[in-house]
Amino acid sequence: MKRIFAILLACAVCAGTAGVASAQDFFSGFFGAGGGSGPVPRTVVGFEGNYKPGSIIVDTTQRRLYLVMGNGQALRYGIGVGRDGFRWNGVHRVTAKKEWPAWTPPSQMLARRPDLPRHMEGGPENPLGARAIYLGSTLYRIHGSNEPETIGQAVSSGCFRMVNDDVIDLYNRVSVGATVYVKN
């Protein structure tokens, strides 16, 4: 075990000289918490608050989503949020999770954008991306995106977008019934 730790430590030192921000970044990536392919890398961060592990906190101002891990830590992801007039806040629970979800735009969205398809089966071209996490009885979801350049932007109709790598990671970590806190 000491030999493995020594090898990992040597790799972290070498990675630091190659431009990796810190040994923490190296180790979080090595152990599966860091990474993602989007413009905002997911990473383990210090996190204060009275939230149960497994809770999700969405900070629309920061355009970040936090999955509470406990012990004063959370996994932070970059997200796209609702544009002006489509931001909301509140507390909901995860009521369902779907892989490669189909998409049927709600009537309100079709009224604004009559050019949209009436229904799309799940797949790489679907705007919901690789996974969707449904929030209570709302029309809103945390979902993947086939437009990774929108992460960090305010462009949606109220849903929270993530790059597909990140939404798959979150999907695998979060449970149906988890509490989601959306804050402006």
C-alpha positions as MATLAB code, in Angstrom:
seq = 'MKRIFAILLACAVCAGTAGVASAQDFFSGFFGAGGGSGPVPRTVVGFEGNYKPGSIIVDTTQRRLYLVMGNGQALRYGIGVGRDGFRWNGVHRVTAKKEWPAWTPPSQMLARRPDLPRHMEGGPENPLGARAIYLGSTLYRIHGSNEPETIGQAVSSGCFRMVNDDVIDLYNRVSVGATVYVKN';
ca = [
       0.000    0.000    0.000;
       2.861    2.386    0.842;
       4.375    1.699   -2.576;
       1.098    2.524   -4.369;
       0.739    5.755   -2.395;
       4.329    6.717   -3.210;
       3.698    6.125   -6.926;
       0.502    8.209   -6.824;
       2.284   10.997   -4.961;
       5.091   11.009   -7.521;
       2.527   11.196  -10.330;
       0.804   14.133   -8.610;
       4.109   15.986   -8.288;
       4.889   15.347  -11.962;
       1.388   16.424  -12.951;
       1.853   19.640  -10.946;
       4.934   20.510  -12.964;
       2.985   19.809  -16.158;
       0.374   22.470  -15.412;
      -2.230   20.663  -13.291;
      -3.586   23.210  -10.806;
      -2.970   21.147   -7.669;
      -2.485   17.702   -6.242;
      -6.146   17.910   -5.098;
      -7.218   18.389   -8.749;
      -5.041   15.441   -9.744;
      -6.380   13.131   -7.050;
     -10.032   14.133   -7.534;
      -9.673   13.371  -11.239;
      -7.836   10.117  -10.529;
     -10.521    8.881   -8.147;
     -13.407    9.763  -10.473;
     -14.710   12.956   -8.891;
     -12.985   15.420  -11.197;
     -13.173   15.764  -14.910;
     -16.005   16.001  -17.329;
     -15.725   17.280  -20.849;
     -17.437   20.625  -20.428;
     -16.186   24.167  -20.076;
     -16.499   23.948  -16.255;
     -14.701   20.879  -14.864;
     -16.508   19.068  -12.078;
     -14.537   19.045   -8.883;
     -14.777   18.299   -5.175;
     -15.050   21.522   -3.157;
     -15.512   22.547    0.449;
     -19.198   23.065    1.184;
     -20.947   24.516    4.246;
     -24.598   24.087    5.132;
     -27.124   21.833    6.818;
     -27.898   19.575    3.874;
     -28.050   15.799    3.948;
     -25.538   13.928    1.804;
     -27.161   13.205   -1.553;
     -28.968   16.560   -1.636;
     -28.587   18.764   -4.707;
     -28.166   22.515   -4.435;
     -28.585   24.544   -7.631;
     -27.125   28.039   -7.461;
     -28.506   29.848  -10.510;
     -26.454   32.983   -9.832;
     -23.176   31.051   -9.864;
     -24.474   28.695  -12.575;
     -23.262   25.756  -10.532;
     -24.884   22.615   -9.154;
     -23.596   21.002   -5.957;
     -24.119   17.386   -4.920;
     -23.599   17.267   -1.152;
     -21.185   14.497   -0.198;
     -20.989   15.141    3.561;
     -17.941   15.885    5.710;
     -18.021   19.501    4.511;
     -17.625   18.574    0.847;
     -19.684   18.651   -2.316;
     -19.159   17.755   -5.939;
     -19.499   20.928   -8.044;
     -20.716   20.898  -11.643;
     -21.140   23.671  -14.203;
     -24.685   24.167  -15.492;
     -26.708   26.241  -17.909;
     -29.717   27.967  -16.340;
     -32.954   29.674  -17.321;
     -32.707   32.903  -19.265;
     -34.322   36.110  -17.983;
     -37.972   35.486  -17.176;
     -37.439   31.713  -16.829;
     -35.464   31.491  -13.587;
     -37.179   29.999  -10.584;
     -36.389   28.801   -7.084;
     -37.804   26.376   -4.596;
     -37.406   22.942   -3.084;
     -38.389   19.747   -4.869;
     -37.530   16.082   -4.848;
     -36.101   13.935   -7.610;
     -39.162   12.020   -8.801;
     -37.713   10.106  -11.749;
     -34.524    9.470  -13.686;
     -34.366    8.485  -17.352;
     -31.583    7.419  -19.690;
     -31.680    8.944  -23.193;
     -35.113   10.471  -22.520;
     -37.612   11.326  -25.211;
     -38.641   14.981  -25.405;
     -42.081   16.474  -25.966;
     -41.910   20.278  -25.716;
     -44.636   21.691  -23.450;
     -47.396   23.742  -25.062;
     -45.961   26.985  -23.603;
     -42.666   26.330  -25.356;
     -44.376   25.399  -28.630;
     -46.333   28.676  -28.483;
     -43.014   30.572  -28.262;
     -41.213   28.356  -30.752;
     -43.637   26.803  -33.275;
     -40.634   25.562  -35.291;
     -39.806   22.938  -32.636;
     -40.626   19.290  -33.248;
     -43.712   17.997  -31.471;
     -41.768   14.984  -30.157;
     -38.226   13.609  -30.324;
     -37.102   10.149  -29.346;
     -34.052    9.967  -27.104;
     -30.604   10.028  -28.678;
     -27.575   12.226  -29.341;
     -29.603   14.857  -31.253;
     -32.229   15.187  -28.509;
     -31.876   18.443  -26.510;
     -32.303   16.545  -23.204;
     -29.032   14.721  -23.801;
     -27.936   11.445  -22.257;
     -29.863   11.604  -18.963;
     -32.703   13.505  -17.315;
     -33.446   13.934  -13.627;
     -37.059   15.036  -13.082;
     -37.919   17.578  -10.373;
     -41.189   17.046   -8.539;
     -44.339   17.704  -10.531;
     -42.687   20.596  -12.396;
     -41.914   20.727  -16.103;
     -38.260   21.219  -15.145;
     -35.382   18.782  -15.246;
     -31.674   18.549  -14.727;
     -30.592   17.132  -18.047;
     -27.760   16.673  -20.475;
     -27.262   18.806  -23.518;
     -26.157   18.439  -27.108;
     -24.955   22.065  -26.850;
     -22.062   22.005  -24.357;
     -21.195   25.615  -25.208;
     -24.352   26.690  -23.297;
     -22.943   25.522  -19.948;
     -22.361   28.581  -17.784;
     -24.951   30.532  -19.776;
     -28.539   31.632  -19.080;
     -30.303   30.227  -22.129;
     -32.873   27.599  -21.143;
     -36.609   27.743  -20.521;
     -36.042   26.873  -16.858;
     -34.297   23.503  -16.948;
     -30.723   23.019  -15.788;
     -28.354   21.825  -18.522;
     -25.150   19.885  -18.009;
     -22.640   18.375  -20.404;
     -23.504   14.732  -20.987;
     -20.439   13.429  -19.074;
     -21.501   15.414  -16.017;
     -25.191   14.526  -16.121;
     -24.278   10.835  -16.433;
     -21.985   11.205  -13.405;
     -24.708   12.989  -11.390;
     -27.379   10.499  -12.534;
     -25.260    7.631  -11.215;
     -24.770    9.340   -7.848;
     -28.240   10.749   -7.068;
     -31.262    8.789   -5.870;
     -34.959    9.168   -6.605;
     -36.325   11.009   -3.579;
     -33.238   13.228   -3.132;
     -34.015   16.823   -2.184;
     -33.178   19.544   -4.718;
     -32.791   23.145   -3.513;
     -32.898   25.778   -6.269;
     -31.572   29.175   -5.209;
     -31.349   32.457   -7.118;
];
